[in-house]
Amino acid sequence: MSRDRGGSEGGESHHSDGDRGHDHGEITPLEAAAERVRDLRDEWSDRWAVETASLDRIAGRTLAEPIDAPSDVPARSHATMDGYAFDATEGYPYELVDREVFPESDPPAIADGEAVRIFTGAPLPAGANAVLKQEEATVEDGRLDGSPTEPGTYVYERGSNVAAGERLFAAGERLGAKDAILLGDLGIDEVPVTERLSVGLLATGTEIHEGRHDDLDSPMLAGLVRGWGGEATYEGTVPDEYERVRDRIAGVAADHDVVMTTGGTSVGDKDYVVRALRDLGTVHFHRVALRPGKPIAVATLDDSDAVAFAIPGKPVGAHAVTALVARPFFTGSTALPTVDAAVASDVGISVPGFTYAVPVTLDGDEATPLGHVDSPLAVYEETFDPSVLSSSTRATRADGFVLTESALSAGEAVAVVPYPVVER
């Protein structure tokens, strides 16, 4: 049985033997681990193939080349109100030209002292630099009068949105649905993007392989990968037998850009995954100073050029460490936008030197630690218990989590990372 799926998962108990390094390496600080994974993305990015994506399919895709504005936007100045266009450096009254300018019009030039009727979105005639909206205008005997108007009033000026040649998108940038608006305005119908990363998911553990325990991790990891713009394929299970673990990892790596394994990452007698990764390539780090989720490993595999993420088996810890450490490889970002709240209960910590991901529910600006005895999930009274909480599937009903390296006091201001931030 893979020991990091049950009870006191290796590295997640309150005992600190595994925290002193001994013969299984140093613990990498959380921020350093996330940055190393982001750097790994940069090192690997030139190996990824490029394809084109239409604007309706760019959300979540990574731009392969920079994009500069091909022309000024707008290409011509135009009116943002229905009214009258004229040169506002002159004074009222203006002689009204017997024409109307619509968005589809090719407007006439106007002479000094002249004005022309214009409608929202219509190009500004040569000789005009302002628009007087119709509600403020008075027209008598073909002459226009109205409120004082400065040059530029109700005018969307040429190049004021985008100047020709301006760098708007950088290579490696992850695009969102809103980016289709600007790209479409530039006249760009499709963009070069890197192919979606192919991820093979492999669950380890005899209890999983034999169907005695459900695999709760793989569907969750598939959702994370797809939310980050990748493609996830479930590649099945493998029992706790070293050669079979090693060979299955190698086989999955041959077919995918990324391998994600679950289970077998701790220091138990049958935790073979990290040993297999060392035999197949280079382990960049094993164990991150995060609770829950500590025993993650990140490796590159020699024969396949694949990247491997070995994820601990407890599902809540697996989600936390994958979202915080593996995410930068897919999104290129380590940023974690937060919302401000006040913690509702005292939360103690058992072992210093770790970052604790404390799940919380939000009610207005109050953050209740889900798992605290005062919450609907009573896992701990005061001292945060990452080991049990990591297995408590109800903890997924939290709205987000607080990252802290020290104890929290009731009423203390905290920064909550909402789950959607790390899932897209």
Number of C-alpha atoms within 10 A of each C-alpha: 19 27 22 26 27 15 14 17 28 23 25 27 18 15 12 12 10 20 20 11 12 9 7 13 13 16 21 18 15 21 15 13 24 25 17 20 24 22 15 19 18 14 10 16 14 11 11 14 12 16 14 16 18 13 19 10 15 23 17 20 25 26 24 23 16 14 18 16 20 15 15 17 21 18 17 15 23 25 30 19 20 20 21 25 32 31 24 21 14 14 12 16 17 21 19 21 15 9 12 14 23 18 15 9 13 12 18 15 14 18 15 14 18 21 31 25 20 30 22 18 18 22 27 32 25 15 18 25 22 27 31 28 23 16 10 12 13 13 14 9 7 13 15 20 16 16 12 10 19 15 15 16 18 21 22 21 21 17 15 13 12 21 18 14 12 13 13 13 17 14 14 19 18 22 19 14 13 11 14 20 10 15 18 12 13 19 12 15 14 17 20 19 24 21 19 21 20 20 27 26 26 23 26 31 28 18 18 22 18 12 11 9 12 10 21 17 23 24 14 14 24 20 16 23 25 19 17 26 23 20 20 24 17 16 19 16 22 23 18 23 15 16 11 15 26 20 14 19 26 20 15 24 25 17 14 20 21 26 28 26 30 29 30 31 31 30 18 14 11 19 24 24 25 24 15 20 24 15 13 19 18 15 20 14 19 22 26 26 26 29 27 32 31 30 31 29 25 24 23 23 22 15 11 18 16 22 25 25 23 27 31 33 33 28 27 27 29 29 23 23 25 25 22 22 26 27 22 24 24 24 24 20 15 19 11 11 11 16 13 14 20 20 25 23 21 18 20 16 19 16 15 11 13 23 22 25 24 26 27 27 22 21 10 9 14 18 29 26 28 27 26 25 14 16 17 13 16 13 20 19 16 17 15 23 24 29 23 21 28 28 21 17 12 14 22 18 12 19 19 26 25 23 18 16 16 16 15 21 15 13 14 13 16 21 18 26 21 21 17 10 13 23 17 17
